[in-house]
Amino acid sequence: MCMGATCPDCSRKSWRGCGQHIPSAMSGVPESQWCSCEPKVEFDGKPYPPAARVAIPGASWISGLMGGGGGGGGGGGGGQKKDDL
């Protein structure tokens, strides 16, 4: 089931859920208030905003701590392993 949500990037209206109920999740929200992030999701030939990702306010530092984000590494095996930390 899909439900209305707020995009953590642009703070506009989007949706979250299975993707099969996007029109009902976005009904009642004027298109002028829809999330403008890309890429759009097409449902029954109509473009809709992408699903709103789950974001925990103030927790972006966790991604860097856990090895996420855009930090080097490159996947070539030259980075630190979990046990090395």
Short mmCIF file of the C-alpha atoms (twelve columns), coordinates in Angstrom:
data_MODEL
# 
_entry.id   MODEL 
# 
loop_
_atom_site.group_PDB 
_atom_site.id 
_atom_site.type_symbol 
_atom_site.label_atom_id 
_atom_site.label_alt_id 
_atom_site.label_comp_id 
_atom_site.label_asym_id 
_atom_site.label_seq_id 
_atom_site.Cartn_x 
_atom_site.Cartn_y 
_atom_site.Cartn_z 
_atom_site.pdbx_PDB_model_num 
ATOM 1  C CA . MET A 1  0.000  0.000  0.000   1 
ATOM 2  C CA . CYS A 2  1.257  3.480  -0.811  1 
ATOM 3  C CA . MET A 3  0.859  6.589  1.309   1 
ATOM 4  C CA . GLY A 4  1.683  10.245 1.027   1 
ATOM 5  C CA . ALA A 5  5.114  11.340 2.222   1 
ATOM 6  C CA . THR A 6  7.408  14.355 2.187   1 
ATOM 7  C CA . CYS A 7  10.592 14.249 0.123   1 
ATOM 8  C CA . PRO A 8  13.588 14.742 2.458   1 
ATOM 9  C CA . ASP A 9  15.538 16.471 -0.343  1 
ATOM 10 C CA . CYS A 10 13.099 19.128 -1.600  1 
ATOM 11 C CA . SER A 11 10.481 19.035 1.224   1 
ATOM 12 C CA . ARG A 12 7.649  18.705 -1.281  1 
ATOM 13 C CA . LYS A 13 4.959  16.021 -1.501  1 
ATOM 14 C CA . SER A 14 5.805  12.519 -2.688  1 
ATOM 15 C CA . TRP A 15 4.794  8.973  -1.819  1 
ATOM 16 C CA . ARG A 16 6.180  5.883  -0.110  1 
ATOM 17 C CA . GLY A 17 5.151  2.243  -0.399  1 
ATOM 18 C CA . CYS A 18 4.804  -0.609 -2.873  1 
ATOM 19 C CA . GLY A 19 4.346  1.541  -5.998  1 
ATOM 20 C CA . GLN A 20 0.992  0.061  -7.013  1 
ATOM 21 C CA . HIS A 21 -1.156 2.810  -5.433  1 
ATOM 22 C CA . ILE A 22 0.745  5.959  -6.412  1 
ATOM 23 C CA . PRO A 23 -2.298 7.765  -7.914  1 
ATOM 24 C CA . SER A 24 -4.341 7.332  -4.729  1 
ATOM 25 C CA . ALA A 25 -1.387 8.378  -2.544  1 
ATOM 26 C CA . MET A 26 -0.948 11.566 -4.595  1 
ATOM 27 C CA . SER A 27 -4.652 12.328 -5.022  1 
ATOM 28 C CA . GLY A 28 -5.702 15.548 -3.375  1 
ATOM 29 C CA . VAL A 29 -2.214 17.033 -3.722  1 
ATOM 30 C CA . PRO A 30 -1.976 19.688 -6.454  1 
ATOM 31 C CA . GLU A 31 0.765  18.873 -8.979  1 
ATOM 32 C CA . SER A 32 2.340  22.251 -8.188  1 
ATOM 33 C CA . GLN A 33 3.171  20.851 -4.715  1 
ATOM 34 C CA . TRP A 34 4.651  17.557 -5.966  1 
ATOM 35 C CA . CYS A 35 8.310  16.694 -5.452  1 
ATOM 36 C CA . SER A 36 10.357 17.810 -8.456  1 
ATOM 37 C CA . CYS A 37 13.286 15.413 -7.922  1 
ATOM 38 C CA . GLU A 38 14.357 13.003 -10.668 1 
ATOM 39 C CA . PRO A 39 13.939 10.365 -11.948 1 
ATOM 40 C CA . LYS A 40 10.169 10.419 -12.292 1 
ATOM 41 C CA . VAL A 41 8.104  7.242  -11.933 1 
ATOM 42 C CA . GLU A 42 5.569  6.496  -14.658 1 
ATOM 43 C CA . PHE A 43 2.281  4.855  -13.665 1 
ATOM 44 C CA . ASP A 44 -0.478 4.284  -16.257 1 
ATOM 45 C CA . GLY A 45 1.338  6.634  -18.637 1 
ATOM 46 C CA . LYS A 46 1.510  9.543  -16.179 1 
ATOM 47 C CA . PRO A 47 4.746  10.775 -14.545 1 
ATOM 48 C CA . TYR A 48 4.810  10.908 -10.748 1 
ATOM 49 C CA . PRO A 49 7.523  11.972 -8.305  1 
ATOM 50 C CA . PRO A 50 10.038 9.353  -7.198  1 
ATOM 51 C CA . ALA A 51 9.335  7.511  -3.953  1 
ATOM 52 C CA . ALA A 52 10.396 9.496  -0.905  1 
ATOM 53 C CA . ARG A 53 13.350 7.815  0.733   1 
ATOM 54 C CA . VAL A 54 13.406 7.386  4.480   1 
ATOM 55 C CA . ALA A 55 15.668 9.936  6.134   1 
ATOM 56 C CA . ILE A 56 16.431 10.242 9.821   1 
ATOM 57 C CA . PRO A 57 16.954 13.922 10.685  1 
ATOM 58 C CA . GLY A 58 20.426 14.605 12.017  1 
ATOM 59 C CA . ALA A 59 21.708 11.112 11.273  1 
ATOM 60 C CA . SER A 60 23.647 11.797 8.055   1 
ATOM 61 C CA . TRP A 61 26.930 11.357 9.943   1 
ATOM 62 C CA . ILE A 62 26.097 7.667  10.408  1 
ATOM 63 C CA . SER A 63 26.490 7.039  6.672   1 
ATOM 64 C CA . GLY A 64 30.066 8.317  6.741   1 
ATOM 65 C CA . LEU A 65 30.830 6.357  9.874   1 
ATOM 66 C CA . MET A 66 29.544 3.140  8.323   1 
ATOM 67 C CA . GLY A 67 31.520 3.617  5.108   1 
ATOM 68 C CA . GLY A 68 28.720 5.083  3.026   1 
ATOM 69 C CA . GLY A 69 28.720 8.290  1.087   1 
ATOM 70 C CA . GLY A 70 31.149 9.334  -1.601  1 
ATOM 71 C CA . GLY A 71 34.387 8.507  0.144   1 
ATOM 72 C CA . GLY A 72 37.027 7.094  -2.265  1 
ATOM 73 C CA . GLY A 73 37.389 3.344  -1.962  1 
ATOM 74 C CA . GLY A 74 36.496 2.757  -5.611  1 
ATOM 75 C CA . GLY A 75 35.665 -0.888 -5.024  1 
ATOM 76 C CA . GLY A 76 39.205 -1.974 -5.929  1 
ATOM 77 C CA . GLY A 77 39.799 -3.748 -2.644  1 
ATOM 78 C CA . GLY A 78 42.249 -1.107 -1.432  1 
ATOM 79 C CA . GLY A 79 40.045 0.276  1.332   1 
ATOM 80 C CA . GLN A 80 39.784 -0.773 4.934   1 
ATOM 81 C CA . LYS A 81 37.840 -3.859 5.785   1 
ATOM 82 C CA . LYS A 82 35.241 -3.958 8.523   1 
ATOM 83 C CA . ASP A 83 37.555 -5.936 10.840  1 
ATOM 84 C CA . ASP A 84 40.365 -3.391 10.329  1 
ATOM 85 C CA . LEU A 85 38.309 -0.572 11.826  1 
# 
